Amino acid sequence: MTHDPHQALIDELDALLDQERAVLTAGRLEALPGLLEAKETLIDQLNALDDMTPERLQPLRGKAQRNQALLDGALRGIRTVANRFSTLRKIRNTLETYDRTGRKSALLQQHDNKLEKRA
């Protein structure tokens, strides 16, 4: 039985895609940069092989697309949270009122973050 180095790389990328899915579904986003680096290295190695056919990589395509959808969802969630924090910060710093005619007026709170040093 001969060892197929092509299949070994494919199997390694397959396992890495499973690990990436587990990290994404667990919300462990801090682990993604290391996985991304390893994934890029494996993909570069596979791309460097002259006799690698797209058919051999087809089983990985579905996993990669699934993980991309999970990553896109995580990014949407992060953006939503960031927008919510921005809105809360704006609300905290602004007092909006309405006059008799129904026109909105906003009073911005000025922050003086200077510390006073006393003797």
C-alpha positions as MATLAB code, in Angstrom:
seq = 'MTHDPHQALIDELDALLDQERAVLTAGRLEALPGLLEAKETLIDQLNALDDMTPERLQPLRGKAQRNQALLDGALRGIRTVANRFSTLRKIRNTLETYDRTGRKSALLQQHDNKLEKRA';
ca = [
       0.000    0.000    0.000;
       1.494    3.330   -1.065;
       1.129    6.500    0.914;
      -0.595    9.261   -1.086;
       0.803   12.665    0.024;
      -2.029   14.389   -1.838;
      -4.640   12.530    0.179;
      -2.746   13.247    3.397;
      -3.014   17.006    2.695;
      -6.694   16.648    1.785;
      -7.355   14.703    4.990;
      -5.481   17.305    7.050;
      -7.522   20.145    5.504;
     -10.715   18.148    6.047;
      -9.901   17.744    9.757;
      -8.990   21.432   10.002;
     -12.347   22.434    8.467;
     -14.107   20.281   11.074;
     -12.074   21.966   13.814;
     -12.906   25.398   12.384;
     -16.627   24.521   12.440;
     -16.384   23.427   16.070;
     -14.649   26.693   17.002;
     -17.254   28.783   15.162;
     -20.245   26.966   16.638;
     -18.748   27.253   20.132;
     -18.189   30.990   19.645;
     -14.443   30.679   20.306;
     -13.535   33.397   17.815;
     -10.142   33.974   19.436;
      -9.002   30.620   17.994;
      -9.786   31.589   14.399;
      -6.546   33.411   13.469;
      -4.403   30.329   14.138;
      -6.785   28.088   12.224;
      -6.886   30.525    9.320;
      -3.104   30.541    9.098;
      -2.971   26.727    9.112;
      -5.757   26.559    6.513;
      -3.968   29.006    4.210;
      -0.767   26.964    4.483;
      -2.570   23.739    3.551;
      -4.397   25.389    0.662;
      -1.116   26.824   -0.643;
       0.429   23.351   -0.477;
      -2.508   21.838   -2.353;
      -2.410   24.604   -4.980;
       1.299   23.931   -5.533;
       0.602   20.337   -6.584;
       0.554   20.027  -10.359;
      -1.616   16.949  -10.559;
      -4.311   17.968   -8.042;
      -7.718   17.817   -9.709;
     -10.777   19.813   -8.618;
     -12.676   16.532   -8.257;
     -10.368   15.430   -5.445;
     -11.114   18.635   -3.543;
     -14.878   18.554   -4.166;
     -15.743   16.926   -0.797;
     -14.056   19.842    0.982;
     -16.024   22.483   -0.918;
     -19.232   21.886    1.056;
     -17.423   22.098    4.379;
     -15.637   25.286    3.359;
     -18.924   26.871    2.241;
     -20.632   25.826    5.477;
     -17.830   27.350    7.536;
     -17.945   30.546    5.486;
     -21.669   30.849    6.235;
     -20.948   30.385    9.959;
     -18.178   32.990    9.817;
     -20.455   35.427    7.985;
     -23.068   34.930   10.711;
     -20.509   35.568   13.433;
     -19.391   38.768   11.708;
     -23.003   39.940   11.401;
     -23.441   39.307   15.110;
     -20.305   41.246   15.984;
     -21.438   44.165   13.827;
     -24.872   44.125   15.471;
     -23.320   44.245   18.942;
     -20.943   47.042   17.905;
     -23.844   49.059   16.497;
     -25.861   48.486   19.668;
     -22.979   49.696   21.843;
     -22.602   52.745   19.625;
     -26.312   53.503   20.011;
     -26.155   53.059   23.787;
     -23.130   55.346   23.999;
     -24.953   57.972   21.933;
     -28.060   57.699   24.113;
     -25.971   58.028   27.256;
     -24.362   61.241   25.987;
     -27.481   62.877   24.546;
     -30.742   64.099   26.038;
     -33.433   64.410   23.384;
     -36.499   66.527   24.085;
     -39.430   67.876   22.110;
     -40.808   71.404   22.173;
     -44.488   72.452   22.026;
     -44.568   72.133   18.268;
     -43.140   68.621   18.285;
     -39.662   69.526   17.053;
     -36.899   67.356   18.420;
     -34.021   69.004   20.225;
     -30.870   67.292   21.475;
     -28.657   68.356   24.340;
     -25.180   66.850   24.178;
     -23.465   66.110   27.462;
     -19.924   67.385   27.541;
     -17.439   65.111   29.270;
     -14.535   66.672   31.088;
     -12.183   63.769   31.623;
      -9.496   65.854   33.308;
      -8.396   64.877   36.766;
      -7.948   67.594   39.316;
      -4.854   67.278   41.445;
      -5.220   68.672   44.935;
      -2.462   69.349   47.394;
];
